[in-house]
Amino acid sequence: MFDQKAASAIRPEPSRILSALGQAAFVWNLATDALAWTDRASDLFQDIPADILATGSSFATLIEPSRTIRADALLNTFAAAGSRCVPYRIEYGVRATTSAPITWIEESGCWYPGPDGRPARVEGLVRINNERHARDEQLLRLSQHDPLTGELNRTHLVAALAEAIEEASRFRNGLCFMLIGLDHLARINDSFGFDVADEVIATIAQRIRARLRAGDQFGRFSGNKFGLILKNCTADDAQVAAERFLAAARDEIVPTRSGPVSVTTSIGGVISPRHARTADEAINRAQEALSAAKHRRSGTLSMWRPNVERDAQRRVNIRVTDEIVTALNERRIVLAYEPVVDAVTRGPAFHECLVRMMQHDGQMLLAPDIVPVAERLGLIRLVDHRVLELVVAELAAAPQATLSLNISPDTTMDADWWAGIESLILAHPGVADRLIVEITETVAIQDINEVRGFVTRLKKVGARIAIDDFGAGYTSFRNLRNLGVDIVKIDGAFVQNISRSADDRAFVQTLIDLARRLGIKTVAEWVQDDESAQLLRDWGCDYIQGRLIGLASAHRPWHRPDTAETAAIRERAAN
């Protein structure tokens, strides 16, 4: 089979050496299409008949992925003027039969031009390169798949979703995109460790995979969420499919190295392109539906549907967000001052600073209009920073004033707020001992250790700490003592009716008595009438505030016309 005379022209290595290296040499005469191989080529191309290897055209029928790859590399090229030998290198797969595995080949050599500059004769080597190709495939797989579950990673899942939505739009079909979230995965992490949580994730992925139809696509969207693309799927089909996936986790415990673990999943889905015309829109709406499912009841399905009220609220949120940010930038966030007086003498003790937002039409938005929205939209930190600057500015300009300010739960753990208060107090000596910081009781009971650290830092800089709305969360007095707070402000919901409600009277009187025994000052909020004020005084309450004393206003009782010096102090501190 091997043309010895032709092969001698390329001086191939001895056949046995080439065979040992997984290589074979050849000469290809393009005019006759004859292929001449070393005599060990049959070892390299096992199960391939000799007549298939005898011509370039018949050998090309075995090549994948493109049968023309060798012809494209040779026949469609020209040699440069004066070139005797033109080197080339190509890679391709060879499959003996349609059911046989592919053998990956690396071919390199030179072709020699004829009088027209086109290839006339080719001399080369072929070498089996399965290992490198397997490594390349493995690297490609790792780049596309999640290493824990073996499913598509987020990048390729999103790409597959975009392609599926485009296809569904083109052929007027429907698909359902689902996000499946493992419920309470953090509890498993805390109770058993992250390795057990990984076992749970991998097992649930296998169970979901086993319940998919052919053509459905599945991937890991994030740490505790899977993404599913269900093609040709209606809303009714989605309900049926979701029950299969929910049952995959719910109906059978997950065995792990640390013992059996019970887990449930929740699902959020959206029909596309009807309710989501892009991948981003589908993901956002599936996320929203998943949050609704978890909020309503874990282990359920929620499908996204249009909601006029929700869309209107979002437009309001966008508008209010812009208004708050603009007001902050334009210095239209201002303060109102509500007096707190001595319960016995009715003399002023301090003033509580409440946030206000001045609108362009001169109207004022009150704290209940601003704070809940700012907290929901993640802007409360910015508002609290501005209020702190304004309070310190007022204290710096008015040495006779004592002021308190409220901060939100998020701000208690905000490192930037801490840096702000420490730098402002350092810049304005004498301010700290006239500053009271109020946190709500619900914050105090969430994490006693965290709040204790917050209180300790405040007291170190010289400020006092008050627990606002005390009684609403039923903090134990032992915790109050451990926190070391200076003041408790009794929730006005219990105070406003003490003249008419025996239960409220008993509750408030008990709070006052216990606080006094612990050496903690008390403030009664929402005092409406003299009768209530008299009762509070008799019970030993230290301070009162509310409608009877006076509501919040921009008036500063300590105010005197600013001198140039106090105006400059106030401006520097506020900026």
C-alpha positions as CSV (number, residue, x, y, z in Angstrom):
1,M,0.0,0.0,0.0
2,F,2.8,2.5,0.9
3,D,4.7,4.0,-2.1
4,Q,8.3,3.5,-1.0
5,K,9.7,5.7,-3.8
6,A,7.3,8.6,-3.0
7,A,7.8,8.2,0.8
8,S,11.6,8.3,0.4
9,A,11.2,11.9,-0.8
10,I,10.2,13.0,2.7
11,R,12.6,10.7,4.5
12,P,10.1,9.7,7.2
13,E,11.2,8.2,10.4
14,P,11.2,4.4,10.6
15,S,7.6,3.1,10.7
16,R,7.9,1.4,14.1
17,I,9.1,4.7,15.7
18,L,6.2,6.6,14.2
19,S,3.7,4.0,15.3
20,A,5.1,4.1,18.9
21,L,4.6,7.9,18.8
22,G,1.1,7.6,17.6
23,Q,2.1,9.1,14.2
24,A,2.0,8.1,10.5
25,A,3.6,9.8,7.5
26,F,2.0,10.2,4.1
27,V,2.5,11.5,0.6
28,W,-0.6,12.8,-1.2
29,N,-0.5,13.2,-5.0
30,L,-3.2,15.7,-5.7
31,A,-3.2,15.0,-9.5
32,T,-4.2,11.4,-8.9
33,D,-5.7,11.8,-5.4
34,A,-3.5,8.9,-4.3
35,L,-2.5,8.7,-0.6
36,A,0.7,6.7,0.2
37,W,1.2,5.9,4.0
38,T,3.8,4.3,6.1
39,D,3.1,0.7,6.6
40,R,2.0,1.2,10.2
41,A,-0.8,3.6,9.3
42,S,-3.2,0.7,9.9
43,D,-2.2,0.7,13.6
44,L,-3.1,4.4,13.8
45,F,-6.4,4.1,11.9
46,Q,-7.8,0.9,13.2
47,D,-11.1,-0.4,11.8
48,I,-10.7,1.8,8.7
49,P,-10.4,-0.3,5.5
50,A,-7.2,0.2,3.4
51,D,-9.1,1.4,0.4
52,I,-10.6,4.3,2.4
53,L,-7.1,5.4,3.3
54,A,-5.9,5.0,-0.3
55,T,-7.3,8.3,-1.7
56,G,-7.7,11.8,-0.4
57,S,-11.4,12.0,-1.3
58,S,-12.3,8.8,0.4
59,F,-10.3,9.7,3.5
60,A,-12.1,13.0,3.6
61,T,-15.5,11.2,4.1
62,L,-14.2,10.2,7.6
63,I,-13.4,13.7,8.7
64,E,-15.4,15.7,11.2
65,P,-16.7,18.4,11.8
66,S,-16.1,19.5,8.1
67,R,-15.1,17.1,5.3
68,T,-13.6,20.0,3.4
69,I,-11.1,21.0,6.1
70,R,-8.1,19.5,4.3
71,A,-9.2,20.8,0.9
72,D,-9.8,24.3,2.3
73,A,-6.3,24.3,3.8
74,L,-4.6,23.2,0.6
75,L,-6.6,23.5,-2.6
76,N,-7.8,27.0,-2.2
77,T,-4.4,28.5,-1.6
78,F,-1.5,29.7,-3.8
79,A,2.2,29.6,-3.2
80,A,4.2,32.8,-3.1
81,A,6.5,33.4,-6.0
82,G,9.6,31.3,-5.6
83,S,8.2,29.1,-2.9
84,R,9.2,25.5,-3.0
85,C,7.4,24.3,0.1
86,V,4.4,25.8,1.9
87,P,4.0,24.6,5.5
88,Y,0.5,24.0,6.9
89,R,-1.2,22.6,10.1
90,I,-4.8,21.5,10.7
91,E,-6.8,19.6,13.3
92,Y,-9.8,17.4,12.7
93,G,-11.6,14.4,13.9
94,V,-11.8,11.0,12.2
95,R,-14.7,8.6,12.8
96,A,-14.6,5.1,11.3
97,T,-18.4,4.6,11.6
98,T,-21.2,6.8,12.7
99,S,-21.4,5.0,16.0
100,A,-17.6,4.9,16.6
101,P,-15.9,7.5,18.8
102,I,-14.0,10.3,17.2
103,T,-10.2,10.1,17.0
104,W,-8.7,13.6,17.0
105,I,-5.9,14.1,14.6
106,E,-3.3,16.8,14.3
107,E,-1.9,17.0,10.7
108,S,1.2,19.1,9.8
109,G,3.5,19.1,6.8
110,C,4.3,21.0,3.6
111,W,2.7,21.1,0.2
112,Y,4.6,21.6,-3.1
113,P,3.2,23.8,-5.8
114,G,2.8,22.9,-9.4
115,P,3.5,25.3,-12.4
116,D,0.2,27.2,-11.6
117,G,1.2,27.8,-8.0
118,R,-1.5,25.5,-6.6
119,P,-0.7,22.5,-4.5
120,A,0.5,19.5,-6.5
121,R,1.9,17.2,-3.8
122,V,1.6,17.1,0.0
123,E,4.0,15.5,2.4
124,G,3.0,15.3,6.1
125,L,2.5,13.6,9.4
126,V,-0.7,12.8,11.2
127,R,-0.7,12.4,15.0
128,I,-3.4,11.3,17.4
129,N,-4.2,14.1,19.7
130,N,-7.1,12.8,21.8
131,E,-5.6,13.8,25.2
132,R,-5.2,17.5,24.4
133,H,-8.6,17.6,22.8
134,A,-10.1,16.0,25.9
135,R,-8.4,18.7,28.0
136,D,-9.7,21.4,25.8
137,E,-13.2,20.0,26.0
138,Q,-12.9,19.7,29.8
139,L,-11.8,23.4,30.1
140,L,-14.7,24.4,27.8
141,R,-17.1,22.4,30.0
142,L,-15.8,24.0,33.2
143,S,-16.2,27.4,31.6
144,Q,-19.9,26.6,30.8
145,H,-21.0,24.5,33.8
146,D,-21.3,24.8,37.5
147,P,-18.5,22.7,39.2
148,L,-20.8,21.5,42.1
149,T,-23.8,20.4,40.1
150,G,-22.4,19.9,36.6
151,E,-25.3,22.0,35.3
152,L,-25.1,25.2,33.2
153,N,-23.6,28.1,35.1
154,R,-25.4,31.5,35.3
155,T,-23.7,33.0,32.3
156,H,-24.6,30.2,29.9
157,L,-28.1,29.8,31.5
158,V,-28.8,33.4,30.8
159,A,-27.5,33.1,27.2
160,A,-29.7,30.0,26.7
161,L,-32.7,31.9,28.1
162,A,-32.1,34.8,25.7
163,E,-31.8,32.4,22.7
164,A,-35.0,30.5,23.8
165,I,-37.0,33.7,24.2
166,E,-35.9,34.9,20.7
167,E,-36.9,31.5,19.2
168,A,-40.2,31.5,21.0
169,S,-40.9,35.0,19.7
170,R,-40.0,34.0,16.2
171,F,-42.2,30.8,16.1
172,R,-44.9,32.3,18.3
173,N,-44.5,29.7,21.0
174,G,-44.5,30.2,24.8
175,L,-41.9,29.2,27.4
176,C,-41.7,29.3,31.1
177,F,-38.6,30.5,33.0
178,M,-38.5,29.3,36.6
179,L,-36.3,30.2,39.5
180,I,-36.2,27.4,42.1
181,G,-34.9,28.6,45.5
182,L,-33.8,26.3,48.3
183,D,-35.7,27.4,51.5
184,H,-33.6,28.3,54.6
185,L,-30.3,27.1,53.2
186,A,-28.6,29.4,55.7
187,R,-30.0,27.3,58.5
188,I,-28.4,24.2,57.0
189,N,-25.1,26.0,56.7
190,D,-25.2,27.1,60.3
191,S,-26.4,23.7,61.7
192,F,-24.4,21.3,59.6
193,G,-21.7,23.2,57.7
194,F,-21.2,24.4,54.2
195,D,-20.0,20.9,53.0
196,V,-23.4,19.4,53.9
197,A,-25.2,22.4,52.3
198,D,-23.3,21.6,49.1
199,E,-24.4,18.0,49.3
200,V,-28.0,19.2,49.6
201,I,-27.6,21.5,46.6
202,A,-26.1,18.8,44.4
203,T,-28.7,16.2,45.4
204,I,-31.7,18.5,44.7
205,A,-30.1,19.4,41.3
206,Q,-30.0,15.7,40.4
207,R,-33.6,15.2,41.4
208,I,-34.8,18.2,39.4
209,R,-32.7,17.0,36.4
210,A,-34.4,13.6,36.6
211,R,-37.8,15.3,36.3
212,L,-37.1,17.4,33.2
213,R,-38.5,16.8,29.7
214,A,-36.2,16.4,26.7
215,G,-35.3,19.9,25.5
216,D,-35.7,21.6,28.8
217,Q,-32.6,23.5,30.0
218,F,-31.4,23.6,33.6
219,G,-28.6,25.5,35.4
220,R,-27.5,26.9,38.7
221,F,-28.5,30.5,38.9
222,S,-26.8,31.4,42.2
223,G,-25.8,29.9,45.5
224,N,-29.3,28.6,46.5
225,K,-31.2,29.1,43.2
226,F,-31.6,27.0,40.1
227,G,-32.9,28.3,36.8
228,L,-35.2,26.3,34.4
229,I,-36.1,27.0,30.8
230,L,-39.3,25.0,30.0
231,K,-39.9,25.3,26.2
232,N,-43.4,25.0,24.6
233,C,-44.9,25.6,28.1
234,T,-48.2,27.2,29.0
235,A,-49.2,28.6,32.4
236,D,-51.2,25.4,33.0
237,D,-48.2,23.3,32.0
238,A,-46.0,25.3,34.4
239,Q,-48.3,24.5,37.3
240,V,-48.0,20.8,36.7
241,A,-44.2,20.9,36.1
242,A,-43.7,23.0,39.3
243,E,-45.5,20.4,41.4
244,R,-43.0,17.8,40.1
245,F,-40.0,20.0,41.1
246,L,-41.5,20.9,44.5
247,A,-42.1,17.3,45.2
248,A,-38.5,16.4,44.3
249,A,-37.3,18.2,47.4
250,R,-40.4,17.9,49.7
251,D,-41.3,14.3,49.5
252,E,-37.9,12.7,50.3
253,I,-35.2,13.6,52.8
254,V,-31.7,14.3,51.6
255,P,-29.1,11.8,52.9
256,T,-25.8,13.5,53.8
257,R,-22.6,12.6,55.6
258,S,-24.0,14.3,58.7
259,G,-27.3,12.5,58.6
260,P,-30.6,13.1,56.8
261,V,-31.7,16.7,56.0
262,S,-35.2,17.8,55.3
263,V,-35.4,20.6,52.7
264,T,-38.1,22.4,50.7
265,T,-38.0,24.6,47.7
266,S,-40.0,27.6,46.5
267,I,-40.5,28.5,42.8
268,G,-41.1,31.8,41.0
269,G,-42.0,31.6,37.3
270,V,-42.9,33.8,34.4
271,I,-44.4,33.0,30.9
272,S,-42.3,34.4,28.1
273,P,-42.5,36.2,25.7
274,R,-46.0,37.1,26.9
275,H,-44.9,38.6,30.2
276,A,-41.2,39.0,29.6
277,R,-39.7,39.9,26.2
278,T,-36.0,39.8,27.2
279,A,-33.8,37.6,29.4
280,D,-33.3,40.4,31.9
281,E,-37.0,41.0,32.2
282,A,-37.7,37.3,32.6
283,I,-35.1,37.0,35.4
284,N,-36.3,40.1,37.2
285,R,-39.9,38.9,37.1
286,A,-39.1,35.3,38.1
287,Q,-37.1,36.8,41.1
288,E,-40.0,38.9,42.1
289,A,-42.4,35.9,41.9
290,L,-39.9,33.8,43.9
291,S,-39.8,36.4,46.6
292,A,-43.6,36.5,46.7
293,A,-43.7,32.7,47.0
294,K,-41.3,32.7,50.0
295,H,-43.1,35.6,51.6
296,R,-46.5,34.0,51.3
297,R,-45.4,30.4,52.3
298,S,-42.2,28.5,51.7
299,G,-42.5,25.4,49.4
300,T,-45.0,27.0,47.0
301,L,-45.1,28.3,43.4
302,S,-45.9,31.9,42.5
303,M,-46.3,32.9,38.8
304,W,-45.7,36.5,37.8
305,R,-48.7,38.4,36.5
306,P,-49.2,42.0,35.7
307,N,-50.3,44.2,38.6
308,V,-51.5,47.7,38.1
309,E,-51.1,48.7,41.8
310,R,-47.6,47.3,42.0
311,D,-46.5,49.1,38.8
312,A,-48.0,52.3,40.1
313,Q,-46.1,51.9,43.4
314,R,-42.9,51.4,41.6
315,R,-43.4,54.6,39.6
316,V,-44.0,56.4,42.9
317,N,-40.9,54.8,44.4
318,I,-38.8,56.0,41.4
319,R,-40.2,59.5,41.8
320,V,-39.8,59.7,45.6
321,T,-36.2,58.3,45.3
322,D,-35.4,61.1,42.9
323,E,-37.1,63.7,45.2
324,I,-35.2,62.5,48.3
325,V,-31.8,62.5,46.5
326,T,-32.5,65.9,45.0
327,A,-33.5,67.3,48.3
328,L,-30.3,66.0,49.9
329,N,-28.2,67.5,47.1
330,E,-30.1,70.8,47.4
331,R,-29.9,71.0,51.2
332,R,-33.7,70.8,51.5
333,I,-33.6,68.2,54.3
334,V,-34.2,70.3,57.5
335,L,-35.0,69.7,61.2
336,A,-38.0,70.3,63.4
337,Y,-37.7,70.3,67.2
338,E,-40.1,68.7,69.6
339,P,-39.7,69.7,73.3
340,V,-39.1,67.2,76.1
341,V,-39.7,68.7,79.5
342,D,-39.2,67.8,83.2
343,A,-42.3,66.0,84.4
344,V,-42.3,67.9,87.7
345,T,-41.3,71.5,86.8
346,R,-42.3,71.4,83.1
347,G,-38.9,73.1,82.4
348,P,-37.1,72.2,79.1
349,A,-34.9,69.1,79.3
350,F,-33.9,68.6,75.6
351,H,-35.5,68.6,72.2
352,E,-36.0,65.7,69.8
353,C,-34.9,66.4,66.2
354,L,-37.3,65.2,63.6
355,V,-36.5,65.1,59.9
356,R,-38.5,67.3,57.4
357,M,-38.2,67.6,53.6
358,M,-38.9,71.0,52.1
359,Q,-40.6,70.8,48.7
360,H,-40.2,73.3,45.9
361,D,-43.8,74.5,46.4
362,G,-43.0,75.4,50.1
363,Q,-44.8,72.4,51.6
364,M,-43.1,70.2,54.2
365,L,-43.0,66.4,54.1
366,L,-43.0,65.0,57.7
367,A,-40.9,62.1,59.0
368,P,-43.7,59.5,58.5
369,D,-43.7,60.5,54.8
370,I,-40.0,60.3,54.4
371,V,-38.4,57.7,56.7
372,P,-40.4,54.5,55.8
373,V,-39.9,55.2,52.0
374,A,-36.2,56.0,52.5
375,E,-35.8,52.7,54.5
376,R,-37.6,50.7,51.9
377,L,-35.6,52.2,49.0
378,G,-32.2,52.0,50.7
379,L,-31.8,55.8,51.1
380,I,-32.1,56.0,54.9
381,R,-28.3,56.0,55.4
382,L,-28.0,59.2,53.4
383,V,-30.8,60.8,55.3
384,D,-29.4,59.8,58.7
385,H,-26.0,61.2,57.7
386,R,-27.5,64.5,56.8
387,V,-29.6,64.7,60.0
388,L,-26.4,64.0,62.0
389,E,-24.6,66.8,60.3
390,L,-27.5,69.2,61.0
391,V,-27.8,68.2,64.6
392,V,-24.1,68.6,65.3
393,A,-24.2,72.0,63.5
394,E,-27.0,73.1,65.8
395,L,-25.3,71.9,68.9
396,A,-22.0,73.6,67.9
397,A,-23.8,76.9,67.3
398,A,-26.0,76.8,70.4
399,P,-24.1,75.7,73.5
400,Q,-27.2,75.9,75.6
401,A,-29.1,73.3,73.5
402,T,-29.4,69.5,74.1
403,L,-30.7,67.5,71.2
404,S,-31.7,63.9,70.4
405,L,-31.8,62.3,67.0
406,N,-33.3,59.0,65.8
407,I,-31.3,56.7,63.6
408,S,-32.6,53.7,61.6
409,P,-31.7,50.1,62.3
410,D,-29.4,49.9,59.2
411,T,-27.4,53.0,60.4
412,T,-26.5,51.4,63.7
413,M,-24.1,49.1,61.7
414,D,-23.0,51.7,59.2
415,A,-19.2,52.2,59.4
416,D,-19.5,55.5,57.5
417,W,-22.0,56.9,60.0
418,W,-19.6,56.0,62.8
419,A,-16.7,57.7,61.0
420,G,-19.0,60.7,60.5
421,I,-20.0,61.1,64.2
422,E,-16.5,60.5,65.5
423,S,-15.0,63.1,63.1
424,L,-17.7,65.7,63.9
425,I,-17.4,65.3,67.6
426,L,-13.7,65.6,67.4
427,A,-14.0,68.8,65.4
428,H,-16.5,70.3,67.8
429,P,-15.5,69.7,71.5
430,G,-18.3,70.0,74.0
431,V,-21.0,68.7,71.6
432,A,-21.0,65.0,72.6
433,D,-22.3,65.5,76.1
434,R,-25.4,67.4,74.7
435,L,-26.2,64.7,72.1
436,I,-28.7,61.9,72.7
437,V,-28.9,59.1,70.0
438,E,-32.2,57.2,69.9
439,I,-32.6,53.7,68.6
440,T,-35.9,51.7,68.5
441,E,-36.5,48.9,70.9
442,T,-36.9,46.4,68.0
443,V,-33.3,47.1,67.0
444,A,-32.2,46.6,70.6
445,I,-33.7,43.1,70.8
446,Q,-32.5,41.9,67.4
447,D,-28.9,41.4,68.4
448,I,-28.0,42.3,71.9
449,N,-24.3,41.9,71.4
450,E,-24.2,44.1,68.3
451,V,-26.3,46.8,70.0
452,R,-24.1,46.6,73.2
453,G,-21.1,47.4,71.0
454,F,-22.9,50.3,69.4
455,V,-23.9,51.7,72.8
456,T,-20.4,51.3,74.2
457,R,-18.9,53.2,71.3
458,L,-21.4,56.0,71.7
459,K,-20.8,56.4,75.4
460,K,-17.0,56.4,74.8
461,V,-17.3,59.5,72.6
462,G,-19.5,61.1,75.3
463,A,-23.0,60.8,73.9
464,R,-26.0,59.4,75.6
465,I,-28.2,56.6,74.3
466,A,-32.0,56.3,74.5
467,I,-34.3,53.4,73.6
468,D,-37.3,54.7,71.6
469,D,-40.8,53.2,71.6
470,F,-40.0,51.1,74.7
471,G,-42.7,48.6,75.5
472,A,-43.6,47.7,71.9
473,G,-41.0,44.9,71.7
474,Y,-41.0,43.8,75.3
475,T,-37.2,44.0,75.9
476,S,-36.3,42.5,79.2
477,F,-35.0,44.9,81.8
478,R,-32.0,42.6,82.2
479,N,-31.1,43.4,78.6
480,L,-31.6,47.1,79.3
481,R,-29.2,46.9,82.3
482,N,-26.7,44.9,80.2
483,L,-26.9,47.5,77.4
484,G,-26.2,50.4,79.7
485,V,-28.7,52.8,78.1
486,D,-29.3,56.1,79.7
487,I,-33.0,56.8,78.8
488,V,-36.0,54.8,77.8
489,K,-38.8,56.4,76.0
490,I,-42.1,54.7,76.7
491,D,-44.1,54.0,73.6
492,G,-46.9,56.5,73.2
493,A,-49.4,53.8,72.3
494,F,-49.4,52.9,76.0
495,V,-49.2,56.4,77.3
496,Q,-52.0,58.2,75.4
497,N,-54.8,56.3,77.1
498,I,-53.5,56.0,80.7
499,S,-56.2,58.3,82.0
500,R,-58.9,55.9,80.7
501,S,-57.3,52.4,80.6
502,A,-56.4,50.5,83.8
503,D,-54.3,48.1,81.8
504,D,-52.2,50.8,80.3
505,R,-51.9,52.5,83.7
506,A,-50.6,49.3,85.2
507,F,-48.2,48.6,82.4
508,V,-46.7,52.2,82.2
509,Q,-46.4,52.4,86.0
510,T,-44.5,49.1,86.1
511,L,-42.1,50.2,83.4
512,I,-41.4,53.5,85.2
513,D,-40.8,51.7,88.5
514,L,-38.4,49.1,87.1
515,A,-36.5,51.7,85.1
516,R,-36.1,53.9,88.2
517,R,-34.7,50.9,90.2
518,L,-32.1,50.4,87.4
519,G,-31.1,54.1,87.4
520,I,-32.5,54.7,83.9
521,K,-34.3,57.9,83.1
522,T,-37.8,57.7,81.6
523,V,-39.6,59.7,78.9
524,A,-43.3,59.3,78.3
525,E,-44.3,60.0,74.7
526,W,-47.7,61.2,73.3
527,V,-48.8,62.9,76.6
528,Q,-52.2,64.4,75.6
529,D,-53.6,66.0,78.7
530,D,-52.9,67.3,82.2
531,E,-54.5,64.3,83.9
532,S,-52.0,62.0,82.2
533,A,-49.1,64.3,83.0
534,Q,-50.1,64.3,86.7
535,L,-50.2,60.5,86.8
536,L,-46.8,60.2,85.2
537,R,-45.3,62.7,87.6
538,D,-46.7,60.9,90.6
539,W,-45.4,57.6,89.3
540,G,-41.8,59.0,89.1
541,C,-41.5,59.5,85.3
542,D,-38.6,61.9,84.6
543,Y,-39.7,63.6,81.4
544,I,-42.8,64.0,79.2
545,Q,-43.4,65.0,75.6
546,G,-46.4,65.2,73.3
547,R,-49.3,67.4,72.3
548,L,-49.7,68.8,75.8
549,I,-46.2,70.1,75.8
550,G,-45.9,71.1,72.2
551,L,-45.5,69.5,68.8
552,A,-42.4,69.6,66.6
553,S,-41.7,72.9,64.8
554,A,-38.8,74.7,63.2
555,H,-38.8,77.2,66.1
556,R,-35.6,77.0,68.3
557,P,-36.4,78.2,71.8
558,W,-32.6,78.7,72.4
559,H,-32.3,80.8,69.2
560,R,-30.9,84.2,69.1
561,P,-30.1,86.0,65.9
562,D,-27.0,84.5,64.5
563,T,-23.8,86.4,64.8
564,A,-21.3,86.1,62.0
565,E,-19.4,83.6,64.3
566,T,-22.4,81.3,65.1
567,A,-23.5,81.4,61.4
568,A,-20.1,80.3,60.3
569,I,-20.0,77.5,62.9
570,R,-23.4,76.2,61.8
571,E,-22.4,76.3,58.1
572,R,-19.1,74.5,58.7
573,A,-20.7,71.8,60.8
574,A,-23.5,71.2,58.4
575,N,-21.2,70.9,55.4
